[in-house]
């Protein structure tokens, strides 16, 4: 889905919501930031396979969507912290039931597999 379409007031609300968490890393970043603010390096260490470029892009999009707050401390070296905004925290809380459903689905799939 394109980001422009996600901002179209004529799309379904679910479509607009999914657009802000679309991608491989955004749900996990929301989950990590739910516990406390993190520096970008911490986030990369917690998510092997996430490149700096993709992390930066995802955080910028999440900031533009009002989900995360970027705070730069004027010290040397510069210290940048990302935290959830109230809007981002609300989304994170709304995703909890979806996460529960996903875990139940995975259990169901595991139970349905024939024993080898």
Secondary structure, DSSP 8 states (H G I E B T S, - for coil): --HHHHT-TTS-HHHHHHHHH-SSSHHHHHHHHHHS-B-HHHHHHHSTT--HHHHHHHHHHHHHTTSEEEEEE-SSS-EEEEEE-HHHHHHHHHHHHHHHHHHHHHHHHHHHS---
